[in-house]
């Protein structure tokens, strides 16, 4: 098996209040007919 090198096992970005999200969703809406589930 190939070595993956140095792996960080204590990865916990939510413990850092200054950490930025890897993925961010803006202006997302989900509707079911006339009902807005996410706005």
C-alpha positions in Angstrom: 0.0 0.0 0.0 1.2 3.5 -0.9 2.1 5.9 1.9 -0.2 8.9 2.2 2.4 10.9 4.0 1.6 12.9 7.0 -2.0 12.7 7.9 -3.6 15.0 10.4 -5.8 12.9 12.7 -7.0 15.7 14.9 -8.7 17.6 12.2 -11.5 19.7 13.9 -12.0 23.1 12.1 -15.1 23.8 14.2 -12.9 24.3 17.2 -11.3 27.4 15.5 -13.7 30.4 15.5 -11.7 32.0 12.7 -11.9 29.0 10.4 -13.7 29.6 7.1 -16.0 27.0 5.6 -14.8 24.8 2.8 -18.2 25.1 1.1 -20.6 27.9 1.3 -24.1 28.1 -0.2 -25.6 31.5 -1.0 -29.1 32.3 -2.2 -30.5 28.8 -2.0 -34.2 28.1 -2.0 -36.1 24.8 -1.8 -39.8 24.8 -2.4 -42.4 22.0 -2.2 -45.3 23.5 -4.2 -46.2 26.8 -2.4 -44.3 25.8 0.8 -40.8 27.2 1.1 -38.7 24.7 3.1 -35.4 26.6 2.9 -34.9 30.3 2.2 
